[in-house]
Amino acid sequence: MSITTGDSVTLEYTGKLDDGTVFDTSKQSVAEEAGLAEAQPDREYTPLTVEVGGGQVIEGMEEGLLGLAAGETDTLTIPPEKAYGQPSDENVEEFDTDELREMLGGQLPEEGAYLEAQDGSQGEIVHADEDVIRADFNPPLAGETLTFDVEIVEVN
């Protein structure tokens, strides 16, 4: 049975950047080899189950799953437009240094640190001086072409 919109699909996957760097996987052995398991020691690496068309994964992944069947493997190459988009200056926010220090209880983040917004998004501090702090809230994978090796485990 080929995957169609609305199907519940369980899959194993490994996501890579153009240079071959593994950024995510459902497989414990791949995570250990890529150093991901060390960075997220509490994460369980198990197959992912999604409803195709439910917006649970990026658009390019949903489109790439359509037509596949249980037991099949495929490599999906997803351009930024169907993944996390291009980086945008609109996602870089500027804060008055003194106001941010007050909001953070007297502490001040340094370049490379992260701020968490009220909506849960994270922004990397890309500039910090006496007057202004800039945080980049673009998704970390914005602008990247992503490659996923997928194995369809089950289709319901």
C-alpha positions as CSV (number, residue, x, y, z in Angstrom):
1,M,0.0,0.0,0.0
2,S,1.5,3.3,-1.1
3,I,1.5,6.2,1.4
4,T,-1.2,8.8,0.8
5,T,-2.2,12.0,2.7
6,G,-3.8,11.1,6.0
7,D,-1.8,7.8,6.5
8,S,0.0,7.2,9.8
9,V,3.6,6.3,8.8
10,T,6.4,4.9,11.0
11,L,9.9,5.4,9.7
12,E,13.5,5.3,10.5
13,Y,15.5,8.3,9.3
14,T,18.9,10.0,9.2
15,G,19.1,13.6,8.3
16,K,22.3,15.0,6.8
17,L,23.6,18.4,5.5
18,D,25.3,18.8,2.1
19,D,28.7,18.2,3.7
20,G,27.5,14.8,5.1
21,T,27.2,16.0,8.7
22,V,24.4,14.1,10.5
23,F,22.1,16.6,12.3
24,D,19.3,14.2,13.4
25,T,18.4,10.5,13.3
26,S,16.1,7.9,14.7
27,K,18.8,5.3,15.1
28,Q,20.9,5.0,18.3
29,S,23.9,3.6,16.5
30,V,24.0,6.5,14.0
31,A,23.5,9.0,16.8
32,E,26.5,7.5,18.7
33,E,28.7,7.5,15.7
34,A,27.8,11.1,14.8
35,G,28.2,12.4,18.4
36,L,24.5,13.3,18.8
37,A,23.9,10.8,21.6
38,E,26.5,12.7,23.8
39,A,24.8,16.1,23.1
40,Q,21.4,14.7,24.0
41,P,22.0,12.0,26.6
42,D,18.3,11.8,27.6
43,R,16.9,11.4,24.1
44,E,15.5,8.0,23.0
45,Y,16.3,7.1,19.4
46,T,13.3,5.3,18.1
47,P,11.3,5.2,14.8
48,L,9.2,8.3,14.1
49,T,5.5,8.0,13.6
50,V,3.8,10.9,11.7
51,E,0.4,11.6,10.1
52,V,1.2,12.5,6.5
53,G,-0.4,15.9,5.8
54,G,-0.7,16.7,9.5
55,G,2.1,19.3,9.5
56,Q,4.2,17.3,12.0
57,V,7.3,17.3,9.8
58,I,8.7,19.7,7.2
59,E,6.8,20.0,3.9
60,G,9.5,18.3,1.8
61,M,9.5,15.3,4.1
62,E,5.7,14.9,3.8
63,E,5.9,15.2,0.0
64,G,8.8,12.8,-0.2
65,L,6.9,10.1,1.8
66,L,4.0,10.1,-0.6
67,G,4.0,7.0,-2.8
68,L,6.4,5.0,-0.7
69,A,5.4,1.7,0.9
70,A,6.2,-0.3,4.0
71,G,9.7,-1.9,3.6
72,E,10.9,0.7,1.1
73,T,13.9,2.9,1.6
74,D,14.6,6.2,-0.2
75,T,16.8,9.3,-0.1
76,L,14.9,12.6,0.0
77,T,16.7,15.8,-0.9
78,I,14.8,18.8,0.4
79,P,15.6,22.3,-0.6
80,P,15.4,25.1,2.0
81,E,12.1,26.3,0.6
82,K,10.5,23.0,1.6
83,A,12.4,22.7,4.9
84,Y,13.2,25.7,7.2
85,G,13.3,28.5,4.6
86,Q,16.1,31.0,4.0
87,P,17.5,33.0,6.9
88,S,15.8,36.4,7.3
89,D,16.9,39.6,8.9
90,E,13.4,39.9,10.3
91,N,14.3,37.0,12.6
92,V,17.2,38.9,14.2
93,E,15.9,40.9,17.2
94,E,17.7,43.8,18.8
95,F,17.5,44.6,22.5
96,D,18.7,47.5,24.7
97,T,21.5,46.0,26.8
98,D,20.3,47.6,30.1
99,E,16.7,46.5,29.5
100,L,17.7,42.9,28.7
101,R,20.0,42.8,31.7
102,E,17.0,43.9,33.9
103,M,14.7,41.2,32.3
104,L,17.3,38.6,33.0
105,G,17.8,39.5,36.7
106,G,21.1,41.3,36.3
107,Q,22.8,38.7,34.1
108,L,23.8,39.4,30.6
109,P,24.3,36.7,27.9
110,E,27.5,36.8,25.8
111,E,27.9,36.2,22.1
112,G,27.2,32.5,21.3
113,A,24.8,32.1,24.2
114,Y,21.1,31.5,23.6
115,L,17.9,33.4,24.7
116,E,14.6,31.7,24.9
117,A,11.6,33.8,23.8
118,Q,8.1,33.5,25.4
119,D,7.0,31.3,22.5
120,G,9.8,28.8,23.2
121,S,11.9,29.8,20.2
122,Q,15.6,30.1,20.8
123,G,17.8,32.9,19.5
124,E,21.6,32.9,19.4
125,I,23.3,36.0,20.7
126,V,25.2,37.2,17.6
127,H,26.3,40.7,18.9
128,A,26.7,42.1,22.4
129,D,28.1,45.5,23.5
130,E,27.3,48.2,26.0
131,D,24.3,49.5,24.1
132,V,22.8,46.7,22.0
133,I,22.4,43.0,22.0
134,R,21.2,41.1,18.8
135,A,19.8,37.7,18.9
136,D,19.2,35.5,15.8
137,F,16.0,33.6,16.0
138,N,16.3,32.0,12.5
139,P,16.0,28.2,12.6
140,P,19.4,26.6,12.9
141,L,18.8,24.8,9.6
142,A,17.5,27.8,7.7
143,G,19.2,28.0,4.3
144,E,20.3,24.4,4.3
145,T,19.5,21.7,1.7
146,L,18.6,18.6,3.8
147,T,19.0,15.0,2.8
148,F,17.1,12.3,4.6
149,D,17.7,8.6,4.2
150,V,14.3,7.0,5.2
151,E,13.1,3.5,5.7
152,I,9.4,3.0,5.9
153,V,8.7,0.6,8.8
154,E,4.8,0.6,8.8
155,V,1.9,2.4,7.1
156,N,-1.6,2.5,8.6
